[in-house]
């Protein structure tokens, strides 16, 4: 797959991935997320993402809701630690309608006070639902310890105390600070010619001046490994074991990405799944994951088990990590691991919504989008020595941390 890109005079980047399909995708990727919140703003990025659908200077919330739904399309958004994506899925003939609506949302949202109280209640319910799920809550608690006293450790949903203090000014101020052309990417995927896409976007953005966004990001300090237990009234013990990892720009990330897939990826033949589930029956779920940010990253292993099996599971995980640190993969093992991951990536591209969102996020941070061939080439270049070096770095016993919910 190849992409096309263009930058408007005001700094707004446009990226398009041609796709022969009657269904199109487009949206805005904004370089603003949880880590951009100031003190007493915890949850503001997520709050803004909710509230931009509640009214603009041209539309009321019901008009926004119906604009794409009435033609069978969808509007959606999500907030992450470093970006917010607002997007739509629709039949290709409605591209102009989608671009105009999305542009209005990110430029002209007015955060009506009458809608804020209702939406804060919705978010508080979301927070309470999240807190009822220890297998998800433990990830936030772990990152808060991993990035102590740093915005990257903050919960995306925010704190009740701050949420109750948000008002129209809070939302508009955040929008003015970060939702500006040079801090955003417009992404699209579909069969519409790129020249027409540029024309439609330019029509809606020609009067928007370029300006510098407010950026106060700073990298987290080095962390001190920890081991903590929290007593919760749960039927299972939930455990996270992990470490800081590589940035999205670090060349070692490809080797770690492959290693993570071998260790605890989605395949039923992952090392941890075989060890903790297939051979012993200790767990229903065990997995590892890698999240990379622009200046750091997170690698974690998660499992949930009966209380009596917690220590046994930890010992089995430590045993698997030691194998990677002490012994290189064979050429055959590495080749099979690459083939499996390439297959998973290929199958993953069949999820077109995920593909479109990946296009926007990747271009936002890297100003490029890699083709499948380029991704496969990077994987092919990974050697057994690369895997061994990464294992000894990330799986080092002295730098691993652990959080246990009993």
N, C-alpha and C positions, 0 to 999 in steps of 0.2 A: 504494500500500500504506500502511496506517496501522498504528501500533503502540499497545500498551497498556502502562502501567507502574504500578508500586506500590512503596512502600518500607516494609519491616518496621520495627518499633520498634527493633530492634538496628542499623538502618542498611543492611541488605542490600537492594539495589535489584533489582527484578524487571522484566524487559521481555519482551514477547511480541508476535510477529508472526503474526497469523492466516493460515493457509494451508490450503486445502481439499486435503488429501492424506492417504493412509493412513500415510505416513511422517512421523515427527516428529523434531525436533532439539532438544537442550537441553544446557546446560553452564554452567560458571562462567568468567567472564573476571576474572582477578586482576590488579590494578594492581601488578605486580611482575615484573621482568625482569632482564636482564643489567646494566643501569645501576644496579641497587639492590644489587649485590654490593660488599662491602667488600674491602680488601686481603686477599690469601690466600684469597679466595672465588671466584676466577675460574672460571666454569662451574657455580656452585652452583645458580642458578635453573634451569638445564637439568637438572642432576642431580636436583633435587627433583621436577621434572616426570616424570622417568623413575621415580623411587623411590616416588611415591605409589600406583603400581599394584602395589607389591611387598608390601603388607601394612598393615592397620590394626589397631586394638585389637579389632576384631570379625571380621576376615577375613584369611585367608592369601592369598597371591598367586594360587594356582590358583582359589580361590573368586571372586576379583575378575575373573580372566580369563574364567571361565565364566558369570558372572552375566548379561551381555548377549549373549554369543556363543550361549548355549544357546537363546535365543529369536530368533536371527537378527540381532541388533543388533551394533553396533560401538562400541568405546571408543577414543578418540584424544586427543591433546594436542599442543601445540606451545609453544615458548618463543621470545619475541622480545626486543628490547632494552628494551621498556617494559611488556610484559604477557605473561601466560601464560594459555592457554585449555585447559581440560579439558572434553571434551564427549562426547556419545553420539548415535548415529543408530539409530532403532528404529521398529517399528510402533507406532502411536499407543496401542494398548491397554497397552503396557508403559511408559508415561510414569512411573507411580508407582515402578516398579522402578528406572528410570534416575535419577530425582531422589534416591531413597534411597541408591543406590550412590554417585553423584557427591558427595553431601553427606558421606557417610562418608569418601570419599577426601580431600576438602579439609579436613575437620575432624579426622580421627582417624588419619591415617597415622603409623606408628610407626617406619619406617625400620629394619627388622631388619638387624642387622649381617651376618647370614649371607647376605643378598641383596645387600649393598652391593658386596662384592668382585666378584661376578659381573657386576653392572650397570656397575661402573667399567670392566671389561674391554670390555663392549659399547660404552661411550662412547668409549673409547680407539680401538677399531676404527673407530668413526664418524669420529673426528678424523683418523686415518690415511687413511681413504678420501677425506676432504675435501681433505687435503693433496696427494693424488694428482691432484686436479682443479684445474689452475691457473686455469681460467675462472671458478671459484667462489671460490677462495682469494684472488684478486686483489681482490675486493670487501672482504673483511675487512681485508686489508693497507691498502687505500686508506682505509677508515674509521678505522683505527688511526692513520694519519697525519693525517687530517682532524680527528680529535678527540683529538689527542695528549695523553696524561696525563689522560684523562677516561674514565669508565666506558662511555660510548657507543661508544668505540673498541674495546672488548674483544670478542673472539671469543665468540659465544654458547656454543660447545661447551666453552670453557675451556682451561686448561693442564694438562698431564699431572701436574706437580708438585703442584698444588693438589688435583686429583681424587684422587690417591693418599692424601691426608690427610683426605678427607671421612669422617665417621662418622655414627652415629645422631644424636648431639647436633647436628652441623652441619645436618642436614636438618630436625630438629625445631625448631631455633632459627630457621631461615629461615621455616619455616611459621608459627611463633608471631609473628614480626615482621610478616609481610605478609598471611597468609591469614586475615583477620578480616572480619566482615560489611561494615563500611563501606568496605573496600578492594576489594570484589568486586561483580560483577553476575551475577545468574542470568538467562540468556537462554533463550528457547524459541521454536520456530517449528512450527506445526502447527494442527490443527483442534480441539484440546481447548479448552473454554471457559476464559477467563482466570480466572474465580472459582475453578475447580477447581485451576488451576495455583497460584494464591496459597495455597489451602488445603493442597495437597501440600507446597509449599515451607515454609510456616509450621509444618507438623507436624514437619518435620525440623530446623527452626531455632529453634523457640520457646524452647528452653532455652539458646541460645547468646547470651551477653551482648554488648552493643555495647561496643567499645573502640577507641581511637585506634591506627592502625597506625604502625609506625616508618618515617618517611620522611625520608631524608637527601639527596634529590636536589638537585643544583646544576647550573646551566647551564654549558656549556663556554665557555672563553675564546675570544676572536677568534683565528682561525687565520692562519698565514702561508702563502700559496700555495707549493707545492713541485713539483718535477719530479724524479722518481727513476727509476732503472733498476735492475732486479735480474736477474742472470744465472741462468737456469734451463735445465736440459737438456730443452727442449721442442721439438716439431716446428714450432710456430707462435710468433709474437710475440703476446702478449696485452696490451691497452692499456685503461686507464681514464682518462678525462678528466672532471673534475667540479668541483663547488663546493658550499659550504654553500647551503641553500635555506630555504624558508619552513616555519613551524610548521603544525600542523593547524588552528590558529585564525586564521591570517593570511588575509585576504580575497584577497590576491594569489595564493594557492595555486591557485585555480580557473583563472586565466589561465595559470599555469605548467603546470598539469595538461594544459590544452589544447595549449599550445605543445610540451610534451614528446611528446604524441601525434602532432603534425604532424612533429616532427623525427625521432623514432626509436621510435614506438609499434609495436604488433603488426601494423599494416597493412602489406602488401607495398608500398604506395605511399608509405611514409614517406620523407622527404627523404633520410635517410642510406642507407636500403636502395636507393633508386634510384641514388644517387650512387656508393656503394661496392660494390654488388653487381650491380645490373641493367646499369649503363653500363660498368663497368670489370672486373667479375668479381674484384675484389681480396679479397672476404671471403665467407664462408658466413654468418656471424652478425655483425650490427651492430645495436645497440639502445640506447635511452636509457631511464632510469627515474627516478622521483621517489619518495623516501621521506620522509614528514613525521613528526616527533616532536612532543612537547608544547611544546618550547622551541627547536627548531631543525629542520633538515632536510638531505637530501642529494640532489643531482642528479648523475647520472653518465651518461656515454656509454661503452659497451663495444664493442670489436671484437677479433677474432682474425684474423690474416693471416699469409701467408708472410713470412719475415724481410725479404726484399728489397722488400716493398711497404709496410713500416711507415710510412716518412716520407711516402710518397704518400697513404696513408690519412689521416694526421694533417693534411696540407695540405688535403685535400678536406673534412674535418670543420671545420677552421678557416674555410674558404670558406663553408660552409653557415651557420655561426654568425654570420659577418660579415653575410651577407644579412639575417638576422633583426634584427641590431642597426642596420643602415643603412636598411632600407626596410620600411615598414608592409605588412602583408598587404592585399590588395584586399578589398572587401566580399564579393565572390564567393568568394574563397579562405577567408575567415573563416567564411562561411555553410556551405561544403562541409565544413570541418574540424569545425564544431559538429555537423553532421548525422552525420558519420562517428563521432564520439565518443559521441554519444547512442545510436547504433545499437549500438556495442560495449558500452555500459553495459547497454542493454536485453537484449542477448544474454547478457551476463554474469550477469544475475539468474536465468537458467535453471539455473545451477549453484547448487542450493539449499543445499548444504553451505557454499559460499563466502558465500552470502547470510546464512545463520544466524551464521556467525563474524563477518561484518561488522557484524551487528546487535549482538553482544556487545561487540566492540572499540569501536565508535563510541559506544555508550551508556556504556561504562566511562569514556571520556575526555571526552565532550561532553555527557553526560546527555540526549541526544536521538538520534533516528534520522530522517534526511531521507528523504522519499518521493521517488519518481522524478520527480514533477512539480517538487519543490523543487530537485532536482539540475539538471534541465533548465532551470529558471528562472535559476539561477546561471550556467549556461553561456551562456544567451541574453543575459545582461547584460554579458558580456565584449566589449570593443570592440577595434578595431585598435590604438588608443592603449595599451590595457592590455597587449596582446601586445608591443608595441614597448618599453614601459617595463620589462617583466619580462625581455625579451631583453637589454636593455642592462645590467640589474642582474646576472642570473645568468650570462650569456654574456660578461661583461666579461673581456677577455684577461688583464688584470692580476690577476684574482682566481681564474682557473681553475687547477686543479692537474692533474698528470699522473703516472701510475704505469705503468711499462712492464716487462713480463716478457719478456726476450730468451731 
